[in-house]
Amino acid sequence: MVSESDRLATISDLLRERPFISARELRGLVGVSPATIRRDIEKLASSGLAHKVHGGVAALEQSSPGAVAPALPFVENRDIAVDAKKAIARTAAELVRDGSLIIIHAGSTCFHFGCEIAQRNVRVFTNSMPVAAYLNEYGTCQLTIGGGDLHREPGVLYDPTREDYSFYASQFFVGALGVSSEGLLESNPLLVRFINEICGQANEIIVLVDSRKFEAAPPTVVLPLHRVNRLITDDGLSDRAAQMLDEEGVNYMVANVSESSIDR
């Protein structure tokens, strides 16, 4: 049996290389029960060595401002900041008009939004396999899935030879790895290309990002803020980020985890 001190040291070493590790993966790595892993995570969090998050444990914030955090796999990112993402999803769902065609992009916040509108009278176009799978199993809305090759990370279907789309949507709901005064930020070239292709197919572009994304600094500007019709985030939004949005003239909403929202 591995001692507690050895387990904690092992987890700490792993967090120096990765920003998040799920509880399930930790159980396999150190060979202990779910209850033991929960206690280990609590110990690390109470000692100030890591953050306890839904589904696992996360590394402390990087010390260098503006450091680029790697994109997590979808199955891990989906279970981080869940309350904030669900609050954003509820607020976004209020903007959807029955009978309309909407586009839902990939990413964990967009996934939670897809879950929120699954029973609505809408037609959904998505290139996200997780969103499509959920809507197929649990939804009643009409569903159109983008064709092409499956890219398991970030979980999208994409056809690089496709030149146009035969539809026009009311709203395009899109997430991002980061947000700055320059615009929406991404690191995956595939997502950058798809967003640029699809954003011309919708009347409104609505960005769904939790407040952590304003501290990230991915390398590529995928869409300038003046192209965004509305941005929805959570009430963890910092004063600095809110000031930036105000200065850039972004129409944004702050979703509260108590299911209310404040329109700005």
KAGI-V137656 format. One record per residue. N is the residue number from 1. RES is the residue in one small letter. NEAR is the number of other C-alpha atoms within 12 Angstrom. Layout:
# KAGI-V137656
N&RES&NEAR  N&RES&NEAR
This chain:
# KAGI-V137656
1&m&11  2&v&16  3&s&14  4&e&20  5&s&15  6&d&14  7&r&28  8&l&30  9&a&21  10&t&23  11&i&37  12&s&31  13&d&18  14&l&23  15&l&27  16&r&19  17&e&17  18&r&24  19&p&31  20&f&40  21&i&38  22&s&35  23&a&32  24&r&24  25&e&22  26&l&31  27&r&25  28&g&15  29&l&19  30&v&26  31&g&19  32&v&22  33&s&19  34&p&20  35&a&15  36&t&23  37&i&31  38&r&26  39&r&22  40&d&35  41&i&39  42&e&23  43&k&24  44&l&30  45&a&23  46&s&13  47&s&15  48&g&16  49&l&24  50&a&32  51&h&29  52&k&31  53&v&28  54&h&23  55&g&26  56&g&36  57&v&39  58&a&37  59&a&29  60&l&24  61&e&23  62&q&21  63&s&11  64&s&12  65&p&12  66&g&18  67&a&16  68&v&24  69&a&30  70&p&21  71&a&30  72&l&25  73&p&23  74&f&29  75&v&25  76&e&29  77&n&34  78&r&33  79&d&30  80&i&31  81&a&33  82&v&26  83&d&27  84&a&38  85&k&42  86&k&37  87&a&37  88&i&48  89&a&46  90&r&36  91&t&38  92&a&45  93&a&34  94&e&21  95&l&27  96&v&32  97&r&19  98&d&20  99&g&15  100&s&25  101&l&30  102&i&42  103&i&47  104&i&54  105&h&46  106&a&47  107&g&42  108&s&41  109&t&46  110&c&45  111&f&43  112&h&44  113&f&47  114&g&48  115&c&33  116&e&31  117&i&39  118&a&32  119&q&23  120&r&27  121&n&20  122&v&29  123&r&33  124&v&43  125&f&38  126&t&41  127&n&40  128&s&44  129&m&37  130&p&35  131&v&40  132&a&37  133&a&22  134&y&25  135&l&33  136&n&22  137&e&15  138&y&19  139&g&23  140&t&21  141&c&28  142&q&26  143&l&33  144&t&26  145&i&29  146&g&31  147&g&21  148&g&16  149&d&20  150&l&20  151&h&24  152&r&18  153&e&25  154&p&32  155&g&29  156&v&33  157&l&30  158&y&33  159&d&21  160&p&19  161&t&13  162&r&17  163&e&11  164&d&17  165&y&20  166&s&14  167&f&21  168&y&22  169&a&29  170&s&29  171&q&36  172&f&42  173&f&49  174&v&49  175&g&45  176&a&44  177&l&43  178&g&39  179&v&42  180&s&36  181&s&26  182&e&26  183&g&32  184&l&38  185&l&36  186&e&37  187&s&25  188&n&28  189&p&21  190&l&27  191&l&37  192&v&29  193&r&22  194&f&34  195&i&37  196&n&25  197&e&24  198&i&37  199&c&35  200&g&24  201&q&25  202&a&30  203&n&23  204&e&27  205&i&39  206&i&43  207&v&47  208&l&50  209&v&49  210&d&45  211&s&37  212&r&27  213&k&36  214&f&37  215&e&29  216&a&31  217&a&30  218&p&29  219&p&26  220&t&26  221&v&27  222&v&34  223&l&35  224&p&26  225&l&29  226&h&21  227&r&27  228&v&34  229&n&27  230&r&32  231&l&44  232&i&50  233&t&47  234&d&41  235&d&31  236&g&27  237&l&28  238&s&19  239&d&13  240&r&16  241&a&29  242&a&29  243&q&18  244&m&22  245&l&31  246&d&18  247&e&17  248&e&22  249&g&21  250&v&31  251&n&26  252&y&36  253&m&36  254&v&37  255&a&35  256&n&27  257&v&24  258&s&17  259&e&22  260&s&21  261&s&25  262&i&20  263&d&20  264&r&18
